[in-house]
Amino acid sequence: MKTKNIVSFISFLLVLGFSAVAFAQGEGGASIKEQGLASNYGLIAMAAGLGIGIAALGGGIGQGRAAAAALDGIARNPGAAGQIRGPMILGLALIESLVIYALIIALLLVLKVG
């Protein structure tokens, strides 16, 4: 359990560090292209890739846990299957929407570079 917390904290710091570089602006708010800082292109691409990877991982874990809990509830009480299925599908859709938001942010970062 302690190793899991340490890995989570290190991952959080990495994501935080990449996003700070990705959103950094130079003097006068000029874009990266106008500043001629081609060295930041790789960091922005890495931040976008890492961000979508972590979002997909978190979404997959969340959806798996939600589906497992719903199936466990249905197995224990088959009569409540109809009452469990609707909220489960709504929860899965909301989890997936968060992953799609991460994808949009990653695409915006990559398109900002291009």
WOBELLIN-V10975 format. One record per backbone hydrogen bond with DSSP energy under -0.5 kcal/mol. CO is the residue of the C=O (numbers start at 0). NH is the residue of the N-H. Records with the same first field share a line. If there is no record, write none. Layout:
CO: NH / NH
//
This chain:
0: 4
1: 5
2: 6
3: 7
4: 8
5: 9
6: 10
7: 11
8: 12
9: 13
10: 14
11: 15
12: 16
13: 17
14: 18
15: 19
16: 20
17: 21
18: 22
20: 23
25: 28
26: 29
29: 25
30: 34
31: 35 / 36
35: 37
36: 39
37: 40
38: 42
39: 43
40: 44
41: 45
42: 46
43: 47
44: 48
45: 49
46: 50
47: 51
48: 52
49: 53
50: 54
51: 55
52: 56
53: 57
54: 58
55: 59
56: 60
57: 61
58: 62
59: 63
60: 64
61: 65
62: 66
63: 67
64: 68
65: 69
66: 70
67: 71
68: 72
69: 73
70: 74
71: 75
72: 76
76: 79
77: 80
79: 83
80: 84
81: 85
82: 86
83: 87
84: 88
85: 89
86: 90
87: 91
88: 92
89: 93
90: 94
91: 95
92: 96
93: 97
94: 98
95: 99
96: 100
97: 101
98: 102
99: 103
100: 104
101: 105
102: 106
103: 107
104: 108
105: 109
106: 110
107: 111
108: 112
109: 113
//
